[in-house]
Amino acid sequence: MNEFWSRRTCVILTGASKGIGQCLAVEIGKLLVPESTIVLMARDTNGLEKTKEMVNKENSDVLVECYSMDFYNSNVTMFEKIVEPIDSTKYELFLLIHNAGSVGNLEHLAADMNDPDEWNKYMLLNLYSVTCLTSAFLSKFNSDTTERCIINMTSLLGIEPYKSVGYYCIGKASREMFFRVLALENPTLNVLSYSPGPVLTDMYTHMSLNSKDKELREKLTSKEQQKYIVKVENACQKLINILAMRSYKTGGRVDYFDK
């Protein structure tokens, strides 16, 4: 077994009730050694329980805990209460994966993005909850002798603009910069922004059907685009392998299609 995954690990994973988050929980769960723990967070209680069942079916030696929560109404105190009971002396690796997120209002072009309430709602989920959970995670697990790894699930749209998905592009770009600053300020952290490529999730389908921009809708549903669609299992396995290989600089970004 690879050294990265051969340690007693505490994994905290958001957006774990479906799609990439659910798949990551299962694929990582297969690798974890006994006495490891996975803490799952999402809004959908039924989805979380399904993920828990899937993980334990693959590995009954892993403790799985589920927390149903609304990231639109989260704060650092809520996250501190979740991590507070964890016995940090039991683990040799702490892994935080920020996967929860939303695409935002697809009816607004950039010139229409003028509603502070809309902005606050979007950023509460896609940026502020991320920074609050990260703060609680680092405050709780503050030993420089135990590895702390933070994964930010990002997107090509964090570095390339697309019409009608301004909220999503800006949210992803903001998150990437936050983690670049975090890595610079904390040299002992292992920080990575990972772009899984165009995975056929509910979010992808929503964008392809509801984007205000006809060109983007046609691009996402074109035969040409289908060549680049990534299977969710492949996207997750690529991340697992990247972490095992450690072939990146902390604070950097890696795309699924990078060699």
C-alpha positions in Angstrom: 0.0 0.0 0.0 1.2 3.5 -0.8 2.7 5.4 2.2 0.2 8.3 1.9 -2.8 5.9 2.4 -1.1 3.5 4.9 -1.7 5.7 8.0 -4.6 6.0 10.3 -6.5 8.9 8.7 -9.3 11.2 9.6 -11.0 12.4 6.5 -13.5 15.3 6.5 -15.4 15.5 3.2 -18.1 18.0 2.2 -20.7 17.5 -0.5 -20.7 13.8 0.2 -24.3 12.9 -0.5 -23.9 12.3 -4.3 -21.7 12.6 -7.3 -18.0 13.2 -6.9 -18.2 13.6 -3.1 -20.0 10.2 -2.7 -17.5 8.5 -5.1 -14.5 10.0 -3.3 -15.8 8.8 0.0 -16.2 5.2 -1.3 -12.8 5.1 -3.2 -10.9 6.6 -0.3 -12.7 4.4 2.1 -11.4 1.3 0.3 -7.8 2.4 1.0 -8.1 3.4 4.7 -6.5 1.3 7.3 -8.4 0.2 10.4 -9.2 2.9 13.1 -9.5 5.5 10.4 -12.6 7.8 10.3 -14.5 9.6 7.5 -16.7 12.6 8.5 -19.3 13.2 5.8 -21.1 16.5 5.4 -24.0 17.5 3.1 -27.5 18.8 3.2 -29.2 15.6 2.0 -29.5 13.2 5.0 -30.7 10.3 2.9 -27.8 10.8 0.5 -25.3 10.9 3.4 -26.7 7.6 4.8 -26.4 6.0 1.4 -22.8 7.1 1.1 -22.1 5.7 4.6 -23.6 2.3 3.6 -21.5 2.3 0.5 -18.3 3.0 2.4 -18.9 0.4 5.1 -19.8 -2.2 2.5 -16.3 -1.7 1.0 -14.5 -1.3 4.3 -16.2 -2.2 7.6 -13.2 -1.2 9.6 -13.7 2.5 8.9 -15.8 4.7 11.2 -18.2 6.8 9.2 -19.9 9.8 10.8 -22.6 11.9 9.0 -23.6 15.5 9.6 -26.5 17.0 7.7 -26.0 20.8 7.4 -26.9 23.8 5.3 -23.7 25.4 4.1 -25.7 28.5 3.2 -26.2 29.1 6.9 -22.9 27.8 8.3 -20.3 29.5 10.5 -17.1 28.6 12.2 -18.8 27.6 15.5 -20.9 25.0 13.7 -17.7 23.4 12.2 -15.9 23.6 15.5 -18.6 21.6 17.2 -18.2 18.9 14.6 -14.5 18.5 14.9 -14.3 19.1 18.7 -15.0 15.5 19.7 -12.4 14.0 17.4 -9.5 12.5 19.3 -6.6 14.0 17.3 -4.0 11.8 19.0 -5.4 8.7 17.2 -4.5 9.7 13.7 -1.4 10.1 11.5 -3.0 12.1 8.7 -5.8 14.7 8.7 -7.4 15.1 5.3 -10.0 17.8 4.5 -11.7 17.8 1.1 -13.8 20.8 0.1 -16.2 19.4 -2.5 -19.5 21.1 -1.7 -20.5 23.9 -4.1 -23.1 25.3 -6.5 -23.1 26.8 -10.0 -25.1 29.9 -9.1 -27.7 31.9 -11.0 -27.3 31.1 -14.7 -29.8 33.8 -15.7 -27.3 36.6 -14.8 -24.7 37.7 -17.2 -21.8 39.6 -15.6 -23.5 43.0 -16.1 -26.5 41.7 -14.3 -24.7 40.5 -11.2 -25.8 43.5 -9.1 -27.7 42.0 -6.2 -25.8 41.9 -2.9 -28.2 39.3 -1.5 -27.5 37.0 -4.5 -23.8 37.5 -4.1 -23.9 36.8 -0.3 -26.0 33.7 -0.8 -23.6 32.4 -3.4 -20.4 33.2 -1.5 -21.7 31.9 1.8 -21.8 28.4 0.3 -18.9 28.5 -2.1 -16.3 30.6 -0.3 -17.2 31.6 3.3 -18.2 28.1 4.4 -14.9 26.9 3.0 -12.8 29.4 4.9 -14.7 28.8 8.1 -14.3 25.0 7.9 -10.7 25.3 7.0 -10.2 27.6 10.1 -11.9 25.1 12.4 -9.9 22.2 10.9 -6.5 23.9 11.3 -7.4 25.2 14.8 -8.3 21.7 16.0 -5.5 19.8 14.2 -2.6 22.2 14.9 0.3 19.8 15.3 3.2 20.3 12.9 4.2 16.7 13.5 1.1 15.2 12.0 0.5 15.8 8.3 -2.5 18.0 7.4 -3.7 17.8 3.8 -6.4 20.1 2.3 -8.0 19.5 -1.1 -10.0 22.2 -2.8 -12.1 20.7 -5.6 -11.9 23.3 -8.4 -12.6 23.7 -12.1 -11.2 24.9 -15.4 -13.7 27.7 -15.0 -11.7 29.0 -12.1 -9.0 30.1 -14.6 -11.0 30.5 -17.8 -14.1 32.7 -18.2 -17.3 31.4 -19.7 -20.5 33.3 -20.4 -23.4 33.1 -18.0 -21.5 31.2 -15.3 -19.9 34.3 -13.7 -20.8 33.3 -10.1 -19.2 29.9 -10.6 -16.1 31.2 -12.3 -15.6 33.9 -9.6 -16.3 31.5 -6.7 -13.8 28.9 -8.0 -11.1 31.6 -8.7 -11.6 33.0 -5.2 -11.2 29.6 -3.5 -8.1 28.9 -5.5 -6.5 32.2 -4.4 -7.5 31.6 -0.8 -5.7 28.3 -0.8 -2.6 29.8 -2.5 -2.4 32.3 0.3 -3.1 29.7 3.0 -0.2 27.5 1.6 2.2 30.4 1.5 1.4 31.3 5.1 1.6 27.7 6.3 4.6 25.9 4.7 3.9 22.7 6.7 0.5 22.3 5.1 -0.2 20.0 2.1 -2.6 22.0 0.0 -3.9 21.2 -3.5 -6.6 22.6 -5.8 -7.8 19.7 -8.0 -9.9 20.1 -11.1 -11.5 16.8 -12.0 -12.4 17.8 -15.5 -15.9 17.8 -17.1 -17.6 15.0 -15.0 -21.2 14.3 -15.9 -22.8 15.4 -12.6 -26.1 17.0 -11.7 -24.3 20.4 -11.9 -22.9 19.7 -15.4 -26.4 18.7 -16.6 -27.9 21.8 -15.0 -25.4 24.1 -16.7 -25.9 22.4 -20.1 -29.7 22.8 -19.9 -30.1 26.1 -18.2 -27.2 28.4 -19.1 -28.4 31.7 -20.5 -25.7 31.5 -23.1 -26.7 29.4 -26.1 -23.1 28.9 -27.1 -22.3 27.3 -23.8 -25.4 25.1 -23.8 -24.4 23.8 -27.3 -20.8 23.3 -26.3 -21.6 21.2 -23.2 -24.1 19.0 -25.1 -22.0 18.7 -28.4 -20.7 15.4 -29.7 -17.2 16.9 -29.6 -17.5 17.6 -25.9 -18.5 14.0 -25.2 -14.9 12.9 -26.0 -13.8 14.8 -22.9 -16.4 13.7 -20.4 -14.7 12.1 -17.5 -16.2 9.2 -15.6 -16.6 10.1 -11.9 -14.7 7.0 -10.8 -11.7 8.0 -13.0 -11.7 11.6 -11.7 -11.7 10.3 -8.1 -9.0 7.7 -8.8 -6.8 10.4 -10.4 -6.9 12.5 -7.3 -6.1 9.5 -5.1 -3.1 8.8 -7.3 -1.9 12.4 -7.3 -2.0 12.5 -3.5 0.0 9.2 -3.4 2.6 10.5 -5.9 2.9 14.0 -4.3 3.9 15.3 -7.7 2.7 18.9 -7.0 3.8 21.9 -5.1 1.7 22.8 -2.1 -0.8 25.5 -3.0 -0.8 24.6 -6.6 -3.5 23.3 -9.0 -3.6 20.0 -10.9 -6.1 19.3 -13.7 -7.4 15.8 -14.6 -5.9 16.1 -18.0 -2.4 17.2 -16.8 0.3 14.7 -17.6 
